[in-house]
């Protein structure tokens, strides 16, 4: 993963997963939320690194 568009797509997909998880069930799996949130943090960090290199 390296292109800005690829990273943006991954961010969108992870945000959608989080949203679906939080709104799908009355029971929220803390482990799943943490896992997706950590992955989203990593992808956002990569996104900012790529954007800083471009600018």
MODA-V487590 format. One record per residue. N is the residue number from 1. OMEGA is omega in degrees with one decimal (none if undefined). Layout:
N|OMEGA, N|OMEGA
This chain:
1|-178.6, 2|178.7, 3|-178.7, 4|-178.0, 5|178.7, 6|-179.8, 7|178.1, 8|177.4, 9|179.0, 10|177.9, 11|179.7, 12|-179.7, 13|179.8, 14|177.7, 15|177.7, 16|177.9, 17|179.3, 18|-179.7, 19|179.8, 20|-180.0, 21|-177.4, 22|-176.2, 23|-175.0, 24|-172.8, 25|171.2, 26|179.5, 27|-179.6, 28|176.9, 29|-179.0, 30|-179.3, 31|179.8, 32|179.4, 33|179.8, 34|-178.9, 35|-179.5, 36|179.3, 37|178.5, 38|178.8, 39|178.0, 40|177.4, 41|-179.8, 42|-178.9, 43|176.8, 44|177.2, 45|177.0, 46|179.3, 47|-179.4, 48|177.1, 49|179.6, 50|-179.4, 51|179.0, 52|177.9, 53|-178.7, 54|-176.2, 55|none
